[in-house]
Amino acid sequence: MTGRVVLCLIISAILTVSGVSAETSGISQDETAIRKAIASYAEAYNRGDASAAALHWSKDGSYLTQTEEPAKGPEKIRPALDKFFAENKGIQVKASIVDVQLQSPDRAMIEGFALFQRPGEENQEVLFTATYVKEDKQWKLLKMEEEESSVPLATIAKVGELEWLTGDWVDQDDAASVETTFRWTKDYAFINGAFRVTVGDHVDIEGTQVIGWDPVAKRIRSWIFDTKAGFGEGEWSRSGNQWTVKVKSTLGTGQKASSINIYTYVDPNSFTWQSVSREVAGELLPDIDEVTVVRKNAQNPQVESKK
């Protein structure tokens, strides 16, 4: 693999979905269709099929060839890919999508990262942004932009196991409402969270949370701060679709507290949460029963914004 121009050509033609599946992170038919189109494109690339890969491009699709000349449309892209496959045998990619934003009914932006593997050469880690458009009811690739990742992809992949958590969520009953939001940071190093608990018409407490990968401890950790001057730290462990978080915290009063919080993925629009083994200043408190948390606009996923 030589130079950023070649790399741009590669990333444009070799997307493979790994990590979180479309079922666990997609919330609309269009997003699922986009993910399937990307997976199909990757399959064509990985078998060196330039004709099949070129058909995934839109009529206005454009990228730079190895000679830095733009090729526009499937008919001109195909011979460029054919030449590239002939000169770069055995190249493969492993990539993961971390966000699909539907900007309009016929336009979407996809963000993710990729690991390129070529026989006899060092692997290369890249972040990418792809634009897809809908033509004749099919999602086609319009353009691709890439940059080298400043964050190890192993770190992004580990935090990405919680990608399904990103979005806006609510748990509400007659007594209170809990609103929670999770967002990727710009460089995908962390997931930032914010929460608000409202009792009646009064905001009882608000707070922020940062979730990241500890490369030394080899586990996901989180840090939380609230408006009552409390702060804490959590250690995450996973079993299937369930995450257990052991939390130790200090209240604004100076008292020590601890709990075990359990997140269980149910489907793209819901998860359950409960808190057990709760303790404050050495005194055991009652468990908080399992509640179901739902995505705020699950009834209208087409207009959801993840960023």
C-alpha positions in Angstrom: 0.0 0.0 0.0 1.7 3.2 -1.1 0.5 6.8 -0.5 -2.7 8.4 0.6 -4.1 8.4 -3.0 -3.9 4.6 -3.1 -5.3 4.4 0.4 -8.3 6.5 -0.6 -8.9 4.2 -3.6 -8.7 1.2 -1.3 -11.1 2.6 1.4 -13.5 3.5 -1.3 -13.7 -0.1 -2.5 -13.3 -2.3 0.5 -15.8 -1.8 3.3 -16.5 -4.8 5.5 -18.9 -4.7 8.4 -17.7 -6.2 11.7 -18.4 -5.5 15.4 -22.0 -4.4 16.0 -24.3 -5.8 13.5 -27.0 -3.9 11.6 -29.6 -5.7 13.7 -28.2 -4.3 16.9 -27.5 -0.8 15.8 -29.9 -0.1 12.9 -33.2 1.5 13.7 -34.7 2.0 10.2 -35.2 0.1 7.0 -33.0 2.6 5.1 -30.1 2.2 7.6 -30.3 -1.6 7.3 -30.3 -1.3 3.5 -27.3 0.9 3.6 -25.4 -1.5 5.8 -26.3 -4.4 3.4 -25.1 -2.3 0.4 -21.8 -1.7 2.1 -21.4 -5.4 3.0 -22.2 -6.4 -0.6 -19.6 -3.9 -1.9 -17.0 -5.4 0.5 -17.7 -8.9 -0.7 -17.2 -7.8 -4.3 -13.9 -6.1 -3.4 -12.5 -9.0 -1.4 -12.9 -11.4 -4.3 -11.4 -8.8 -6.7 -14.5 -8.4 -8.8 -14.1 -4.9 -10.3 -17.3 -5.1 -12.3 -19.5 -6.0 -9.3 -17.8 -3.4 -7.1 -18.2 -0.6 -9.7 -22.0 -1.2 -9.8 -22.2 -0.1 -6.2 -21.2 3.5 -7.2 -23.7 6.1 -8.1 -23.8 7.7 -11.6 -22.2 10.8 -10.0 -19.8 8.8 -7.8 -16.2 10.0 -7.9 -12.8 9.1 -6.4 -9.2 9.6 -7.2 -7.3 6.9 -9.1 -3.7 5.9 -8.4 -2.6 8.6 -10.9 -4.6 11.2 -9.0 -7.2 11.6 -11.7 -10.9 11.5 -10.8 -12.9 8.7 -12.1 -16.7 9.4 -12.3 -19.5 6.9 -12.5 -19.4 3.1 -12.7 -18.2 2.9 -16.3 -15.0 4.8 -15.5 -14.5 3.4 -12.0 -14.6 -0.2 -13.2 -11.4 -0.2 -15.2 -9.6 1.8 -12.4 -10.6 -0.9 -9.9 -9.7 -3.7 -12.4 -6.2 -2.3 -12.7 -5.9 -1.8 -9.0 -6.9 -5.4 -8.2 -4.4 -6.7 -10.8 -1.6 -4.8 -9.2 -2.6 -5.4 -5.5 -3.4 -9.0 -5.2 -4.5 -10.3 -1.8 -5.3 -7.0 -0.1 -8.2 -7.2 2.4 -9.9 -4.9 4.9 -11.7 -5.3 8.2 -13.9 -2.3 9.0 -16.7 -1.3 11.3 -19.5 1.3 10.9 -20.0 3.5 14.0 -22.7 5.8 12.7 -25.2 6.1 9.9 -26.9 9.5 9.6 -29.9 9.8 7.3 -29.6 13.4 6.2 -32.7 13.2 3.9 -34.8 10.4 2.4 -32.2 9.9 -0.4 -28.9 10.9 1.2 -26.9 9.5 4.1 -23.5 9.9 5.7 -21.6 6.9 7.1 -18.7 7.1 9.6 -16.5 4.2 10.6 -13.0 2.9 10.8 -11.0 0.3 8.9 -7.9 -1.9 9.2 -6.2 -2.6 5.9 -4.2 -5.8 5.5 -1.9 -6.6 2.6 0.5 -9.5 2.4 4.0 -8.6 3.5 3.1 -5.1 4.6 2.2 -3.4 7.9 -1.4 -3.0 8.7 -2.9 0.6 8.4 -5.7 2.1 10.5 -8.0 4.6 9.0 -11.2 6.6 9.9 -13.6 7.1 7.0 -16.7 9.1 6.0 -18.8 7.9 3.1 -21.7 9.6 1.4 -24.5 7.4 0.0 -27.4 8.5 -2.2 -30.5 6.6 -3.3 -30.8 5.9 -7.0 -33.7 3.8 -8.4 -34.5 2.8 -4.9 -31.0 1.5 -4.3 -28.3 3.0 -2.1 -25.2 3.9 -4.0 -21.8 5.3 -3.0 -21.2 9.0 -4.0 -17.9 9.8 -2.3 -15.4 8.7 0.3 -13.1 10.6 2.6 -10.5 9.2 4.9 -7.9 10.1 7.5 -5.4 8.2 9.5 -6.8 7.3 13.0 -5.2 9.1 16.0 -6.9 6.5 18.3 -5.9 2.8 18.1 -8.6 0.9 16.3 -8.5 -1.7 19.1 -9.6 1.0 21.5 -12.4 2.1 19.2 -13.5 -1.5 18.6 -13.7 -2.1 22.4 -15.7 1.0 23.1 -17.7 0.3 20.0 -19.2 -2.8 21.7 -21.5 -0.2 23.4 -22.4 1.6 20.1 -26.0 0.4 20.5 -26.2 2.7 23.5 -25.7 5.9 21.5 -28.8 8.0 21.1 -31.5 9.6 23.2 -33.4 7.5 25.8 -36.2 7.9 28.3 -37.6 5.9 31.2 -40.8 7.4 32.5 -43.5 6.5 35.0 -46.1 8.4 37.1 -43.5 9.5 39.7 -40.5 10.5 37.6 -38.8 10.7 34.3 -35.2 9.8 33.5 -33.7 11.1 30.2 -30.4 9.9 29.0 -28.2 10.7 26.0 -25.1 9.0 24.7 -22.8 10.3 22.0 -19.5 9.3 20.5 -16.7 11.9 20.9 -15.4 13.3 17.6 -12.4 10.9 17.5 -14.3 7.9 18.7 -12.0 7.5 21.7 -14.9 7.8 24.2 -18.7 7.7 24.5 -20.1 10.7 26.4 -23.3 10.5 28.4 -25.6 12.9 30.0 -28.7 12.3 32.3 -31.5 14.2 33.9 -34.0 13.0 36.5 -37.2 15.0 36.7 -39.7 14.5 39.6 -43.0 16.1 38.7 -42.0 19.5 37.2 -38.7 19.7 39.2 -35.3 18.6 37.9 -34.0 16.6 40.8 -30.5 15.8 39.5 -28.4 16.0 36.4 -25.0 14.5 35.5 -22.5 13.5 32.9 -20.6 10.3 32.2 -17.6 9.3 30.1 -17.1 5.7 28.9 -13.7 4.5 27.6 -11.3 1.6 27.2 -8.5 1.1 29.7 -5.7 -0.5 27.7 -3.7 -1.4 30.9 -6.6 -3.0 32.9 -8.0 -4.4 29.6 -11.6 -3.3 30.5 -14.1 -0.6 29.8 -14.3 2.0 32.5 -16.6 5.0 33.2 -16.5 8.2 35.2 -19.6 10.0 36.4 -20.2 13.5 37.9 -23.5 14.9 39.1 -25.0 18.3 40.0 -25.1 17.4 43.7 -21.2 17.3 43.8 -21.1 13.5 43.6 -18.6 11.6 41.5 -17.8 8.0 40.8 -16.1 5.4 38.7 -17.3 2.2 37.1 -15.8 -1.0 35.8 -17.7 -2.8 33.0 -17.9 -6.5 32.2 -20.0 -8.2 29.5 -21.9 -11.5 29.3 -23.7 -11.8 26.0 -26.1 -8.9 25.7 -25.8 -7.9 29.3 -23.3 -5.4 30.8 -22.6 -5.3 34.5 -21.1 -2.1 36.0 -19.5 -2.1 39.4 -19.7 1.5 40.6 -17.8 3.1 43.5 -18.7 6.8 44.2 -18.3 9.6 46.7 -21.5 11.7 47.4 -21.4 15.4 47.8 -21.8 14.9 51.5 -18.5 13.0 51.5 -20.2 9.6 52.1 -18.9 6.6 50.2 -21.4 4.6 48.1 -21.4 1.6 45.8 -23.7 -0.3 43.5 -23.9 -2.8 40.7 -25.8 -1.5 37.7 -26.9 -3.8 34.9 -27.7 -2.8 31.3 -29.3 -5.5 29.1 -29.7 -4.9 25.4 -33.2 -5.9 24.2 -33.5 -4.6 20.7 -32.4 -1.5 18.7 -34.9 0.7 20.5 -34.9 -0.6 24.1 -32.7 -1.9 26.9 -33.3 -2.7 30.5 -31.5 -1.2 33.6 -31.4 -2.1 37.2 -29.3 -1.3 40.2 -28.5 -3.9 42.9 -26.2 -4.3 46.0 -26.6 -0.6 46.7 -24.8 0.7 49.7 -24.3 4.2 51.3 -21.9 4.8 54.2 -22.0 1.1 55.0 -25.8 0.8 55.0 -27.5 -1.5 52.5 -30.3 0.1 50.4 -33.1 -1.6 48.6 -32.5 -2.7 45.0 -33.9 -0.7 42.2 -36.2 -3.0 40.2 -35.5 -3.6 36.5 -36.9 -0.9 34.2 -37.3 -0.7 30.5 -35.6 2.3 28.8 -36.8 3.2 25.3 -35.3 5.3 22.5 -37.1 8.7 22.5 -38.1 8.8 18.9 -38.4 5.1 18.2 -41.8 5.8 16.6 -40.2 8.1 14.1 -36.7 6.7 13.4 -36.3 8.4 10.0 -35.7 11.7 11.7 -33.4 10.6 14.5 -30.1 12.4 14.8 -27.3 10.4 16.5 -24.9 13.3 16.6 
